[in-house]
Amino acid sequence: MRYLYRLLTLAGSIRAQRVLGAATLAGLVATVTIGLFVVPPDATQGDVQRLMYVHVPAAWVTFFAFGIVFLASCAYLKTGHTRWDRMAAASAEIGVQFCALTILLGSLWGRPVWGTWWTWDPRLTTTAVLLLIYIGYLSLRRVADSPARRAKWSAVVGVVGFIDVPIVHLSVVWWRSLHQQATVLRLGAPTIAGSMLAALLLGFVTFSLAYGYLMAVRLRVGRLEDRAAAPVSRPSTMRARRPQTAGGQAAGPPASSLPAGPPPGAGQNPDPAPAPAPAPATAASESHA
């Protein structure tokens, strides 16, 4: 898990994302081209069987994505590191998308074969339950009021919800089902023709690259969201800036820092004025004399 996280982190760079995205696009084009024009149609179902080359890989990515949710949730419950919670959330979002795509493609395949868009078949029912479990997982992440509580509750659901994944895979073995049994992920050799198996394996590789690309992008976005949500620490007090002269030196301490009181030398008179001369005697004073 640690190496997978590091690999996805390295793939989160812009250049790596472009390379991975180009490889995914090329794989999708090759899968569709080979599945439609190179591989022969099925002897029983005809051309509608070509949906298998995207339906089965989408189901594989669904299982793989929810498996990563399970492992990352266990790692978070053990260590409490935020990166595992971030990884579980990203993989759950991708898994929900591919699970919905699996059900949609299965309905398109089942309509001409079974004569209905939906039936409460064990495989379809357990897959629908799986989709609802992880939709609830994503909804829970928006309900919790604190990041720590959200991560812990989500990790518990991510661990418990994974129980439905092996049930989905083994449902065609445990119960009588309209859905055909596994042809590749089974005990023993695959039961399909070699050219069909090659096209299906190409679809596995392509959809796995698509998962890796989406995970790298989502983890990068998650790290940016965490940085944006982190509180910005600022100093509690702001120091007064001293004005500078044209030469770049401080002109002196700010006015508020000068000591109160009169300026230096305020109590001294540097140039005292001369004493006034005595006034002359008036006529009145002479008469009294």
Secondary structure, 3 states (H helix, E strand, C coil): CHHHHHHHHHCCCHHHHHHHHHHHHHHHHHHHHHHHHHCCCECCCEHHHHHHHHHHHHHHHHHHHHHHHHHHHHHHHHHCCHHHHHHHHHHHHHHHHHHHHHHHHHHHHHHHHHCCCCCCCHHHHHHHHHHHHHHHHHHHHHHCCCHHHHHHHHHHHHHHHCCHHHHHHHHHHHCCCCCCCCCCCCCCCCCCCHHHHHHHHHHHHHHHHHHHHHHHHHHHHHHHHHHHHCCCCCCCCCCCCCCECCCCCECCCCHHHCCCCCCCCCCCCCCCCCCCCCCCCCHHHHHHC
